[in-house]
Amino acid sequence: MTILLLAGVVSADAGNAFPQDEAGISAYVNVGGSINLEDVVGAYYQIEELSETHAIGLISIGNGVSGGSDVLRVYVDTDGWIVAYLKRDEQRGKMIQWSGINLSNPVFERTTMSDAISRMCTVIDVNYTEIEGNVEYYDFKYPNADKIKIFANTRITNGYDYTTILMPANYTLYEAVFSLVGSGDYYNTYLRTNLYIDGVKRGEVTWMGCGAYGTYFTLGEPHTIRFYGIPRNGWAGVASILIYS
């Protein structure tokens, strides 16, 4: 089980140029000094904005699944801020970093967003390990959310796995989403990994996909999340993400 605390609105202020209206879930840090934007552009494979004070571009981060990757936007400004984010209409499941996961005890110590910040630090010659503990998370789509809970199940053999979870009715749940992984065969539907909540199918993949539990995940009552994996020379798993306060 992983719990990430979401920072407050004030500490999430990363400069006037940051696109708060389009950003969703984000990870951010200040490196403690100014950043030369001429160094920054070398980290991007595509630049979306570039000015004298800030840059925004795309960075591709491997997600540990059969050579797959996720694309994140990374904002950098001359005041030392680095923000890796997904747009608010992108699936939040893309934050899950499956690379290096312990299949016997799947706890996520990194996200694709923190890896994007680490990548940028390497390019601008900042020691990421010295600031890693300062990385915080914020969801611009849900400014009142203050917690993220992530829990996962994984398999290296064929079969079902279950998780039952109940969130108290006095909580506020903003979104319940998932990242689903399968190690199958694109041309063989028998090898797909399937995901259900309370018996309702919500996902099916051969390699990897993201989705939402939607209205099937309600507060004040237990829900059973079940996935069926048929790994072929690999593994399968599901990570569920709850954004709440």
Buried (B, 14 or more C-beta within 10 A) or exposed (E): EBEBEBBEEEEBBBBEBBBBEEBBBBBBBBBEEEBEBEBBEEBBEEEEEBEEEBBBBBBBBBBBBEEEEBBBBBBBBBBBBBBBBBBBEBBBBBBBBBBEBEEEEBEBEBBBBBBBBBBBBEBBEBEBEEBBEEBBBBBBBBBEBBBBBBBBBBBBEEEEBEBEBEBEEEEEBBBBBBBBBBBBBEEEEEBBBBBBBBEEEBBBBBBBBBBBBEEBBEBEEEBEBBBBBBBBEBBBBBBBBBBBE
